[in-house]
Amino acid sequence: MITRSVQETKGSLYVLLPKQLCDALGINKGHNVNIGIKNDKIVIAPARPSTAQTGVASKLTGSMPA
């Protein structure tokens, strides 16, 4: 697990994502991500096309490191 500091700019909070993690998930500048809360943790995942766009069911699976 990688620890990062929460920063603030113009009233918004942000955390920089490590390049190695983004590369592993195929996240690049300009890509959309989904952000949510699961089991009291913030979860960030690459946004995937909806089932209407792809014609197949899409589901995020896997687990986050503890």
C-alpha positions in Angstrom: 0.0 0.0 0.0 1.2 3.5 -0.8 0.6 6.4 1.5 -0.1 9.9 0.0 -1.0 13.2 1.7 -4.3 14.9 1.0 -3.7 18.3 -0.5 -6.1 21.3 -0.9 -6.5 23.9 -3.7 -9.3 26.4 -4.1 -11.5 24.7 -1.6 -11.1 21.2 -3.1 -9.2 18.2 -1.7 -7.1 16.0 -3.9 -4.6 13.1 -3.8 -2.1 12.5 -6.6 -2.3 9.0 -8.0 1.1 7.2 -8.3 2.0 6.6 -12.0 2.9 3.0 -11.4 -0.7 2.3 -10.1 -2.3 4.2 -13.0 -0.1 2.3 -15.5 -1.1 -1.0 -14.0 -4.8 -0.1 -14.5 -4.5 1.7 -17.8 -5.4 5.1 -16.4 -4.0 8.0 -18.4 -4.4 11.8 -18.4 -7.9 12.6 -19.5 -9.4 9.2 -18.6 -12.5 9.1 -16.4 -12.5 7.3 -13.1 -15.3 6.2 -10.8 -14.9 7.2 -7.1 -16.9 5.7 -4.3 -16.9 4.4 -0.8 -16.9 0.7 0.0 -16.4 -0.8 3.5 -15.3 2.6 4.8 -12.6 3.0 2.1 -12.4 5.3 -0.8 -12.3 3.3 -4.0 -11.0 4.7 -7.3 -11.5 2.5 -10.5 -11.2 3.2 -14.2 -14.6 4.1 -15.6 -15.9 1.4 -18.0 -18.3 1.8 -20.8 -21.9 1.1 -19.8 -23.6 -2.1 -20.9 -25.8 -0.1 -23.3 -22.6 1.0 -25.1 -20.8 -2.3 -25.1 -23.7 -4.8 -25.3 -22.1 -6.9 -22.6 -22.5 -6.8 -18.8 -19.7 -4.9 -17.1 -18.8 -5.4 -13.5 -15.9 -4.2 -11.4 -14.4 -7.1 -9.5 -11.4 -7.6 -7.3 -10.3 -6.5 -4.0 -8.4 -3.6 -2.5 -5.3 -4.3 -0.4 -6.0 -3.9 3.3 
